[in-house]
Amino acid sequence: MISGKYMQATIPALRIQPSEDDNDSGHHDQTHPTAGQGRLSKVVGFDIPSPIKRQRANTEITAQHVTLAIQHGVSEADRKEAMYNACAAFDHGVQAAHDDEIRVGADTAIFKHLTFLLLKRGMIEKEVDYNKRIHIEIDQDHPCETEHNGDTDNTADKTETDENRLDSITEEIACTLQGLEMVLRCSADCISVSFQRIGKEALPIILSLLQEQRAQKLQQIKNQNSSDSRDLKHSNSFHSSSTASTSVSEIKIDGSSTGHSIDRKTSDGILKTCTKLIAHFARVGNLTDTLASTKHLLTVLRKIISMPEESQVPIESRLNCLWIIANLACNAENMIKMASTPGIIDTLVTAASHPTAKEEEECDNVLDYLKIIRSRSIAIRAILNLSWAHENKIPLSEHSDLVEVLLKTASHRESSWTGHGKGISWILMQSRRHAAGALRNLAAAPRRYKRRLCRMRDGNFLETIAEFATADPDSDVRNKIFATLFNLVSADTAKLFVEKKTVLEAIVNASTSDDDHGRDNSDCESSRTMARQTLRALEKSLPEDEAGYDALRPALSRFDSQIAMKKSLSLGTGLAAANTAANMNVGV
C-alpha cells in the first residue's frame, strides 16, 4: 500500500472492496460477464491514501446534537457555529461512528442546509446584479451629478459589502460540502442508505458546482492571458510593471454574472470536496450503474481531467475523477456505455501518456513525479476495466494511440526517481500489470484484429511483447504477456509468429522453465503453462505441408527434447532416492 504521506493531497479515504481480479482471465475461452454476475460489484483495486484526520471520533459532541444544531441553525451566526461544530465532530477515521452519523440523519440535515445556502447565494447574486444595473443606468443618465454628489465612493463601498457577503456565503457552502463528505466516510451499506435519501437530488447540485468551478478556472486563464497581453503592450510603463507583480496566490477567479471573484483556496476546496462526494458513491458496486447513467456526470468528470495545466486544478480533483471512472468501468453494464461516451477514451489515453521522458527528467521533485505516475496508473486501470467487454475489444484495439500507451507503460520498469521512497516502484509495477492485462484482453479480439495488432510498430509488435515477457522482473506481468501471445495466435497470425525467431525462442524457453507461478499469485495461468499452450496453438494453426510449419518444427523438437530430458532427470532422481532409502533400510 502506498504511504498516506506520499504527498499533501487529501484524497478521500475510500475503503476498497475486495477485488475480483482472480476471475478475470483473458484467454480465448473467456466469457463476458453479464448482469447479475460477480463483476457488477467489483471495484477497482486501488489503495487511496487517507487524508490527515483524527482516528477517533470526538465523544464530547454527539452526532445527534450536531445534527439538531444544523437543523435549527438559520441565522448566519447559528449556521456557521453549527457547521464548525459538525466539521470538528465528523472529521475522523472511525467508520462505525460515521455509520451512526448516517443513522441519525446527519447527511440529510447537511444536504438540506446546503440547498438553503445555495438559494441564499442566488438571492444575493440577483441583488448584487440588480444594484450594478441600477448604478450603470444612473451613471448613464446623470454622469456629472453622480460625481458631484460623491455617489461613486458610496457605490464602491456598496460593491465591497456585496462581495464580502458573497465571499461569506461561498465559504459556508464550501464548509457544508466538507461536512457532508466527512459523514460519507461511512460503510458501503450506509452510503447506499444515504444515496437513497439524497443521492438523486444531490448529484445534479454537485455536478452543477463542479461545472461552475471549471468555468471559473477557465475564466481565470482568459483573464490572465488578457492581463499578460496588456502588460506586454505597456512593458515600459512603471504602473504596468507594478500591477503585474501580483503573486499567483493572490489571483482571484471571476465567478458568476455578478463579476464576483472567488478566492482560489475556496474554489479548489469545492472542486476537491465535490469529486470526493461522487467518489464515495462510486465505491458502492450497486450504485455504479446509476452513477454512470446520471446525465452529464461522465462529461463533467472528463472535462475536469482534461483541464489545461495552467488552470491549476488540484491534483486531488483529477485523481478523484479518474478513480471514479475506473470504478464505474468495473460494472459490466457500464463498460460499453462508457467506452462509447464521446471523449472518455481519448481523455484516458491522454492521462496515461504521461510522463514523457522529458517530463520525467524535468520533474522538480519526487512528489511531482508521483502525481503524474499515479494519474497514469489509474487511467490504465480504467482502460483495463473497459477492455473486458467483448464489444469494446474491436474499437479499443483499433485505437492506435491507446495500444501505444499500453506498450509504453508495460515497458516502464525503471525510473530515475526509484529509490526515493513514496512507493514509486510499486506504482510502476501496478501500471505494468494493468497495461499487460489490457493488452491480453485486446488480443482476444476477432481474428482480423489480431493480425492488425501484430502488424503494429512496423511489424515489430510481437518482438516488443516478447521482450516484455522475458525482461520484466514481475511474474504477474510475464504471465499476462504470455497470455497475450497465446490470445494473438490464429490461422492469420501463425506465420507472423514463426517468422520471428526471438518470439519463438522466448516461448520455448518459457515452456521449459521452472517458473510455474500462476493463478495463486496472478489472475491468469503461469508463463510456462501459457507458453506451452501457445506452442500447441501454433502447431494446430499451421498445416504440416506449409513452409511456416517447417520453421516451427525445430522449436517443437527443442521443446519435446527438453521436456523428455527433464522427465528423464526427474525419473533418475526418483530412482536414486528410492535406492538410497532401500540401502538405509538394509543397514538397519
C-alpha positions in Angstrom: 0.0 0.0 0.0 1.3 3.5 -0.8 2.2 5.6 2.2 -0.6 8.0 3.0 2.1 10.7 3.4 3.4 10.4 -0.2 2.1 13.9 -0.9 0.0 16.6 0.7 -3.1 15.7 -1.4 -6.0 14.9 0.7 -7.6 12.2 -1.5 -10.6 10.6 0.2 -10.1 7.6 2.4 -12.2 5.3 0.2 -12.2 1.9 1.6 -11.8 -0.6 -1.3 -13.9 -3.7 -1.6 -12.1 -6.9 -2.4 -11.1 -7.1 -6.0 -12.2 -10.0 -8.1 -9.3 -9.9 -10.5 -8.6 -13.6 -9.8 -11.5 -14.4 -12.0 -10.8 -12.2 -15.0 -8.9 -14.5 -17.3 -8.5 -13.1 -20.8 -7.9 -16.2 -22.9 -9.9 -17.4 -25.9 -12.4 -19.2 -23.7 -13.3 -16.0 -21.8 -17.0 -15.4 -21.4 -18.1 -11.8 -21.0 -19.7 -11.1 -17.6 -23.4 -10.3 -17.6 -25.7 -8.5 -15.3 -26.1 -10.3 -12.0 -22.7 -11.9 -12.1 -19.9 -11.1 -9.7 -18.3 -8.4 -11.8 -21.2 -6.0 -11.2 -20.0 -5.4 -7.7 -16.3 -5.4 -8.4 -14.4 -2.2 -7.7 -11.0 -1.1 -8.9 -8.3 -2.2 -6.6 -6.5 0.9 -5.6 -5.4 1.9 -2.1 -6.3 5.5 -1.9 -4.1 7.5 0.6 -6.1 8.6 3.6 -6.4 12.3 4.5 -4.8 13.5 7.6 -7.6 13.4 10.2 -8.3 12.1 13.7 -8.6 8.4 14.0 -11.1 8.8 16.9 -14.4 10.5 17.0 -15.0 13.5 19.3 -17.1 12.0 22.1 -17.8 15.4 23.6 -20.2 16.3 20.8 -22.6 13.6 19.8 -23.9 13.2 16.2 -27.4 13.7 17.4 -26.6 17.1 19.0 -24.7 18.3 15.9 -27.5 17.2 13.6 -30.1 19.1 15.6 -27.9 22.2 15.6 -27.7 22.1 11.8 -31.4 21.7 11.5 -32.1 24.6 13.8 -29.4 27.0 12.5 -31.0 29.7 10.4 -29.2 33.0 11.3 -25.7 33.4 9.9 -24.1 33.1 13.4 -26.0 29.9 14.2 -25.3 28.4 10.8 -21.6 29.0 11.0 -21.4 27.7 14.6 -23.4 24.6 13.7 -21.2 23.7 10.6 -18.0 24.5 12.5 -19.0 22.0 15.2 -20.1 19.5 12.6 -16.7 19.5 10.8 -14.9 19.3 14.2 -17.0 16.3 15.2 -17.2 14.4 11.9 -13.5 14.7 10.8 -12.2 11.3 12.0 -11.5 7.9 10.6 -13.9 5.7 12.6 -16.3 4.1 10.2 -18.7 2.9 12.9 -19.1 6.4 14.1 -19.8 7.7 10.6 -22.4 5.0 10.3 -24.0 6.4 13.5 -24.0 9.8 11.9 -25.9 8.5 8.9 -28.4 6.7 11.2 -29.3 10.0 13.0 -29.8 11.7 9.6 -26.7 13.9 9.5 -26.4 13.5 5.8 -30.0 14.7 5.2 -29.6 17.7 7.5 -26.4 18.8 5.9 -27.8 18.4 2.4 -30.9 20.5 3.3 -28.6 23.1 4.8 -26.6 23.1 1.5 -29.7 23.7 -0.6 -30.7 26.6 1.7 -27.2 28.2 1.3 -27.3 27.8 -2.5 -30.7 29.5 -2.6 -29.5 32.3 -0.4 -26.4 32.8 -2.6 -28.6 33.0 -5.7 -30.7 35.7 -4.0 -27.6 37.7 -3.1 -26.2 37.4 -6.6 -29.5 38.7 -8.0 -29.4 41.6 -5.6 -25.8 42.4 -6.5 -26.6 42.2 -10.2 -29.6 44.5 -9.8 -27.6 47.1 -7.8 -25.0 47.2 -10.5 -27.5 47.6 -13.3 -29.2 50.5 -11.4 -25.8 52.1 -10.9 -24.9 51.9 -14.6 -28.3 53.4 -15.5 -27.8 56.3 -13.1 -24.3 56.9 -14.4 -25.5 57.0 -18.0 -28.4 59.4 -17.2 -26.6 61.8 -14.8 -22.8 61.3 -15.0 -21.8 64.7 -13.7 -24.4 64.7 -10.9 -23.2 61.4 -9.6 -19.6 62.5 -9.5 -20.5 65.8 -7.8 -22.6 64.2 -5.1 -19.9 61.7 -4.2 -22.0 58.7 -5.1 -19.0 57.0 -6.6 -17.5 56.4 -3.2 -20.8 55.1 -1.8 -21.1 52.7 -4.8 -17.6 51.4 -4.2 -18.4 50.8 -0.5 -21.7 49.0 -1.5 -19.8 46.8 -4.0 -17.2 45.8 -1.4 -20.0 44.9 1.0 -21.8 42.8 -1.6 -18.5 41.0 -2.4 -18.0 40.3 1.3 -21.5 38.8 1.5 -20.8 36.6 -1.5 -17.4 35.5 0.0 -19.1 34.7 3.3 -21.9 32.6 1.8 -19.5 30.8 -0.6 -17.2 29.8 2.3 -20.3 28.5 4.1 -21.1 26.4 1.1 -17.6 25.0 0.9 -17.7 24.2 4.7 -21.0 22.5 4.3 -19.8 20.3 1.5 -16.8 19.3 3.6 -19.1 18.2 6.4 -21.2 16.1 4.0 -18.0 14.4 2.7 -16.9 13.6 6.2 -20.2 11.9 7.0 -19.9 9.8 3.8 -16.7 8.2 5.0 -19.1 5.5 6.4 -19.5 1.9 5.3 -20.8 0.9 1.9 -24.1 -0.1 3.3 -24.7 3.3 4.9 -23.6 5.0 1.7 -26.4 3.1 -0.1 -28.9 4.3 2.5 -27.7 7.9 2.1 -27.9 7.7 -1.6 -31.5 6.5 -1.4 -32.2 9.6 0.7 -30.3 12.3 -1.0 -28.4 10.9 -4.0 -30.7 11.7 -6.9 -31.2 15.2 -5.6 -27.6 15.8 -4.6 -25.9 14.6 -7.8 -27.2 17.4 -10.1 -26.2 20.0 -7.5 -22.7 18.6 -7.1 -22.3 18.4 -10.9 -23.5 22.0 -11.2 -21.0 23.2 -8.6 -18.2 21.3 -10.5 -19.2 22.9 -13.8 -19.3 26.3 -12.1 -15.8 25.9 -10.7 -14.5 24.6 -14.0 -15.9 27.7 -15.8 -14.3 29.9 -13.3 -10.9 28.3 -13.7 -11.2 28.8 -17.5 -12.2 32.4 -16.9 -9.1 32.8 -14.8 -6.9 31.6 -17.7 -8.7 34.0 -20.0 -8.2 36.9 -17.6 -4.6 36.1 -17.0 -3.9 35.9 -20.7 -5.6 39.3 -21.2 -3.5 40.7 -18.4 -0.3 39.4 -19.9 -1.2 40.9 -23.3 -1.8 44.3 -21.7 1.4 44.0 -19.7 3.3 43.2 -22.9 1.9 46.3 -24.7 2.9 48.5 -21.7 6.1 46.8 -20.7 7.9 50.2 -20.4 5.3 51.6 -18.1 6.1 51.7 -14.4 2.5 51.3 -13.5 2.1 48.3 -15.7 5.1 46.6 -14.1 3.8 47.2 -10.6 0.3 45.8 -11.2 1.8 42.7 -13.0 3.7 41.7 -9.9 0.7 40.2 -8.1 1.6 36.7 -6.8 -0.2 33.7 -8.1 -1.8 33.0 -4.7 -3.4 36.5 -4.8 -5.1 36.0 -8.2 -8.9 35.5 -7.8 -11.3 33.8 -10.2 -14.1 35.6 -11.9 -17.3 33.9 -10.8 -21.0 34.4 -11.7 -22.8 37.0 -13.8 -22.2 39.5 -10.9 -18.5 39.6 -11.8 -17.6 38.4 -8.3 -14.3 36.8 -7.7 -13.9 33.7 -5.6 -10.8 33.0 -3.6 -8.7 30.3 -5.2 -8.4 28.3 -1.9 -12.2 28.2 -1.6 -12.6 27.3 -5.3 -10.1 24.4 -5.0 -11.8 23.2 -1.9 -15.1 23.0 -3.6 -13.6 21.1 -6.5 -11.8 18.6 -4.3 -14.8 18.0 -2.0 -17.4 17.6 -4.8 -15.2 15.0 -6.6 -14.8 13.2 -3.2 -18.5 13.1 -2.7 -19.1 11.4 -6.1 -16.1 9.0 -5.3 -17.8 7.9 -2.1 -20.9 7.0 -4.0 -18.8 5.3 -6.7 -17.2 2.9 -4.3 -20.5 1.1 -3.8 -20.9 -1.6 -6.5 -24.7 -1.4 -6.8 -24.7 2.3 -7.4 -22.2 2.3 -10.3 -24.9 1.8 -12.9 -27.0 4.6 -11.6 -24.0 7.0 -11.5 -22.8 6.2 -15.0 -26.4 6.8 -16.2 -26.6 10.2 -14.5 -26.9 13.0 -17.0 -23.7 14.9 -17.6 -21.7 13.0 -14.9 -19.2 11.3 -17.3 -18.9 14.5 -19.3 -18.1 16.7 -16.3 -15.6 14.2 -15.0 -13.9 14.1 -18.4 -13.7 17.9 -18.7 -12.2 18.2 -15.2 -9.5 15.7 -16.1 -8.8 17.5 -19.3 -8.4 20.9 -17.8 -5.2 22.7 -19.0 -2.3 22.7 -16.7 -2.3 26.4 -16.3 -5.8 26.2 -14.8 -4.1 24.8 -11.7 -6.9 22.4 -10.9 -6.0 20.5 -7.8 -4.3 17.1 -8.5 -6.7 15.5 -6.0 -9.6 16.5 -8.2 -8.1 14.9 -11.3 -7.2 11.7 -9.4 -10.7 11.5 -7.9 -12.3 11.9 -11.3 -10.0 9.2 -12.8 -10.7 6.9 -9.8 -14.5 7.4 -10.3 -14.3 6.5 -14.0 -12.2 3.4 -13.2 -14.7 2.2 -10.6 -17.7 2.8 -12.8 -16.0 0.8 -15.6 -16.0 -2.3 -13.3 -19.7 -2.7 -13.9 -20.4 -4.9 -16.9 -23.4 -2.8 -17.8 -21.4 0.3 -17.9 -18.4 -0.8 -20.0 -20.0 -0.4 -23.4 -21.8 2.7 -22.5 -18.7 4.4 -21.1 -16.5 3.4 -23.9 -18.9 4.9 -26.4 -19.2 8.2 -24.4 -17.6 10.9 -26.6 -14.1 11.8 -25.3 -13.8 9.3 -22.5 -11.2 7.0 -24.2 -9.2 9.9 -25.6 -9.1 11.5 -22.1 -7.9 8.3 -20.5 -5.2 7.9 -23.2 -4.0 11.4 -22.7 -3.8 10.9 -18.9 -1.9 7.7 -19.5 0.6 9.2 -21.9 2.4 11.0 -19.2 5.1 11.2 -18.1 7.2 11.5 -21.2 10.9 11.1 -21.0 11.3 14.8 -21.0 8.7 15.3 -18.3 10.4 12.7 -16.1 13.7 14.5 -16.5 12.3 17.9 -15.8 10.3 17.0 -12.7 11.4 19.2 -9.8 10.8 16.7 -7.0 9.6 13.2 -6.3 6.1 14.4 -5.3 5.5 16.0 -8.7 6.6 12.8 -10.4 4.5 10.7 -8.1 1.4 12.7 -9.1 2.0 12.0 -12.8 2.5 8.3 -12.5 -0.4 8.0 -10.1 -2.7 9.5 -12.7 -1.3 7.2 -15.3 -1.8 4.1 -13.1 -5.5 4.9 -12.5 -6.1 5.8 -16.2 -4.5 2.5 -17.4 -6.7 0.6 -14.9 -9.8 2.3 -16.3 -8.7 1.1 -19.7 -8.2 -2.4 -18.4 -11.7 -2.4 -16.9 -13.3 -1.2 -20.2 -11.3 -3.8 -22.2 -13.3 -6.7 -20.6 -16.4 -6.1 -22.6 -16.3 -8.1 -25.8 -18.0 -5.2 -27.7 -15.1 -2.9 -26.7 -12.2 -5.1 -27.9 -12.5 -4.0 -31.5 -12.8 -0.2 -31.1 -10.0 -0.2 -28.4 -7.7 -2.4 -30.5 -8.2 -0.1 -33.4 -7.2 2.9 -31.3 -3.5 3.0 -32.2 -2.6 5.7 -29.6 -4.3 3.6 -26.9 -2.3 0.5 -27.8 0.9 2.5 -28.0 0.3 3.9 -24.5 -0.2 0.4 -23.2 3.0 -0.8 -24.7 4.9 2.2 -23.4 3.5 1.7 -19.9 4.3 -2.0 -20.0 7.9 -1.2 -20.8 8.4 1.3 -17.9 10.3 -0.8 -15.5 12.8 1.7 -14.1 12.9 5.4 -13.3 15.5 7.9 -12.1 13.1 8.6 -9.2 13.1 5.0 -8.0 14.8 4.7 -4.6 13.4 7.9 -3.3 10.7 6.1 -1.3 7.0 7.0 -1.7 6.1 3.7 -3.3 7.3 4.6 -6.9 8.5 1.1 -7.7 5.1 -0.3 -6.6 3.1 2.1 -8.7 5.3 1.4 -11.8 4.7 -2.3 -11.3 1.0 -1.9 -10.8 0.8 0.2 -14.0 2.7 -2.5 -15.9 0.3 -5.2 -14.6 -2.7 -3.2 -15.7 -1.2 -2.5 -19.1 -0.3 -6.2 -19.6 -3.8 -7.2 -18.6 -5.4 -4.7 -21.1 -3.1 -6.0 -23.9 -4.1 -9.5 -23.1 -7.8 -8.6 -23.3 -7.4 -6.7 -26.6 -5.5 -9.7 -28.0 -8.7 -11.7 -27.6 -10.4 -9.6 -30.4 -11.6 -11.3 -33.6 -9.1 -12.8 -36.0 -8.6 -9.9 -38.4 -7.9 -7.6 -35.4 -5.3 -9.9 -34.0 -3.4 -9.6 -37.3 -3.8 -5.9 -37.2 -2.2 -5.8 -33.7 0.7 -8.0 -34.8 1.4 -5.6 -37.7 1.7 -2.6 -35.4 5.0 -0.8 -34.7 6.1 -1.5 -38.3 5.6 -5.2 -37.8 7.6 -5.4 -34.6 4.7 -5.7 -32.2 5.4 -9.4 -31.4 9.1 -8.7 -30.7 8.1 -5.9 -28.3 5.7 -8.2 -26.5 8.3 -11.0 -26.3 10.8 -8.6 -24.8 8.3 -7.8 -22.0 7.8 -11.5 -21.5 11.4 -12.2 -20.9 12.7 -9.0 -19.3 10.1 -8.0 -16.8 11.0 -8.9 -13.2 7.4 -9.3 -12.1 5.9 -12.8 -12.7 2.4 -11.4 -12.9 3.4 -9.2 -15.8 5.1 -12.1 -17.5 2.1 -14.3 -17.1 -0.2 -11.8 -18.7 2.2 -11.1 -21.5 2.4 -14.8 -22.4 -1.4 -14.9 -22.2 -1.3 -12.0 -24.7 0.9 -14.1 -27.1 -1.5 -17.0 -26.7 -4.5 -14.9 -27.5 -2.9 -13.5 -30.6 -2.4 -16.9 -32.2 -4.8 -17.6 -35.1 -4.6 -19.0 -38.6 -4.0 -15.5 -39.8 -1.1 -14.7 -37.4 0.7 -18.0 -37.0 3.1 -17.3 -39.9 4.0 -14.0 -38.3 4.9 -15.8 -35.1 7.2 -18.3 -36.8 8.9 -15.5 -38.8 10.1 -14.0 -35.5 12.9 -16.2 -34.1 13.2 -14.1 -30.9 9.5 -14.6 -30.3 9.7 -18.4 -30.8 12.8 -18.6 -28.6 11.0 -16.7 -25.8 8.0 -19.0 -26.0 10.1 -22.2 -26.0 12.3 -21.0 -23.1 9.3 -20.2 -21.0 7.6 -23.5 -21.9 10.6 -25.4 -20.5 11.3 -23.2 -17.5 10.6 -23.9 -13.8 8.5 -20.8 -13.5 5.1 -22.1 -12.7 3.7 -19.2 -10.6 0.1 -18.7 -11.8 -3.4 -18.4 -10.5 -2.4 -18.3 -6.8 -0.3 -15.2 -7.4 -1.9 -13.9 -10.6 -5.2 -13.6 -12.4 -4.1 -16.0 -15.2 -2.1 -19.2 -15.8 1.6 -19.3 -15.3 4.1 -18.2 -18.1 5.1 -21.9 -18.6 1.5 -23.0 -19.0 0.7 -20.2 -21.4 3.8 -20.7 -23.4 3.1 -24.5 -23.9 -0.5 -23.7 -24.9 0.9 -21.1 -27.4 3.2 -23.7 -29.0 0.3 -26.2 -29.3 -2.0 -23.5 -30.8 0.7 -22.6 -33.3 1.1 -26.2 -34.2 -2.7 -26.6 -34.8 -2.9 -23.3 -36.8 -0.2 -24.2 -39.3 -0.7 -27.1 -41.8 2.2 -29.5 -41.8 2.7 -29.1 -45.6 3.2 -25.3 -45.4 6.6 -23.6 -45.2 5.6 -22.0 -41.9 5.4 -25.3 -40.2 9.0 -26.1 -41.3 10.1 -23.0 -39.3 8.0 -24.1 -36.3 9.3 -27.7 -36.3 12.7 -27.0 -34.8 11.0 -25.2 -31.9 8.7 -28.0 -31.3 11.5 -30.5 -31.5 13.5 -28.5 -29.0 10.5 -28.3 -26.7 9.9 -32.0 -26.9 13.5 -32.9 -26.3 13.8 -30.6 -23.3 10.6 -32.0 -21.8 11.9 -35.5 -22.3 15.3 -34.6 -20.8 13.6 -33.1 -17.7 11.4 -36.2 -17.3 14.5 -38.4 -17.5 16.3 -36.4 -15.0 13.3 -36.4 -12.7 12.9 -40.2 -13.1 16.6 -40.7 -12.4 16.5 -38.5 -9.3 13.5 -40.5 -8.1 15.2 -43.9 -8.6 18.3 -42.6 -6.8 16.3 -41.5 -3.9 14.5 -44.9 -3.8 17.8 -46.8 -3.8 19.2 -44.6 -1.1 16.1 -45.3 1.1 16.4 -49.0 0.4 20.0 -49.1 1.3 19.3 -47.3 4.6 16.6 -49.9 5.4 19.0 -52.8 4.7 21.6 -51.2 7.0 19.0 -51.0 9.8 
